[in-house]
Amino acid sequence: MPVRIRLKRVGARNSPAFRVVVADGRSPRDGKFIEEIGTYLPGKKDDNFKLNLERADYWVSKGAQPSDTVASFIKKARRAAAAAK
């Protein structure tokens, strides 16, 4: 079972919003998922994503593969967490 961390589209037709979810790689994009770990709002200018970094690190440690976009979110969240310390 290849587990992926990827985006699930929600929201209205011309106003997209995404949830960052952990899902089986074989399930459809907007289908069944294991856990929701964040959100992404592309319409917002600043601070347009939220991510539970602890849960993302947990799933990556268990072998989950993040998509390219989610990998960039994880990288930004780590940078922000390091700057906050």
C-alpha positions in Angstrom: 0.0 0.0 0.0 1.9 3.1 -1.2 0.8 5.9 1.1 1.0 9.5 -0.3 0.7 12.9 1.3 -1.1 15.0 -1.3 -3.7 17.7 -2.0 -7.5 17.0 -2.1 -9.5 19.7 -3.9 -12.6 21.2 -2.1 -14.4 24.5 -2.6 -16.4 26.1 -5.3 -15.8 26.0 -9.0 -13.9 29.2 -9.4 -12.7 29.4 -5.8 -10.5 26.3 -5.2 -9.3 25.3 -1.7 -7.3 22.2 -0.9 -6.8 19.9 2.0 -3.5 18.2 2.7 -4.3 14.6 3.3 -2.6 11.3 3.8 -4.1 8.8 1.4 -3.5 5.4 -0.3 -1.8 6.2 -3.6 -4.4 4.1 -5.4 -7.4 6.1 -4.2 -8.8 9.0 -6.4 -7.7 12.6 -5.8 -10.9 13.6 -4.0 -11.7 10.1 -2.6 -11.1 8.3 0.6 -8.2 9.4 2.8 -6.5 8.3 6.0 -5.9 11.6 7.8 -6.2 15.3 7.1 -3.1 17.2 8.2 -3.5 20.7 6.7 -5.1 23.2 4.3 -4.0 25.3 1.3 -5.9 28.3 0.0 -4.3 29.4 -3.3 -6.4 32.6 -3.4 -4.8 34.1 -0.3 -1.6 36.2 -0.8 0.3 35.6 2.4 0.2 32.6 4.8 -1.9 30.6 2.4 -1.3 27.1 3.9 -1.5 25.5 7.3 0.3 22.2 8.0 0.5 20.0 11.1 4.3 19.5 10.9 4.4 16.9 13.6 1.9 14.6 11.8 3.6 15.2 8.4 6.9 14.1 10.0 5.2 11.1 11.5 3.8 9.9 8.2 7.1 10.6 6.3 8.9 8.5 9.0 6.4 5.7 8.3 7.3 5.8 4.6 4.6 8.1 3.1 5.8 9.9 0.0 4.7 13.6 -0.2 3.8 15.1 -3.6 6.1 17.8 -5.0 3.7 20.6 -3.8 3.3 19.1 -0.3 7.1 18.6 0.0 7.5 22.4 -0.7 4.9 23.1 2.1 6.8 20.8 4.5 10.1 22.6 3.7 8.5 26.1 4.2 6.9 25.0 7.5 10.2 23.7 8.8 11.9 27.0 7.8 9.1 28.9 9.6 9.4 26.7 12.7 13.1 27.2 12.8 12.8 31.0 12.5 10.2 31.0 15.3 12.6 29.4 17.8 
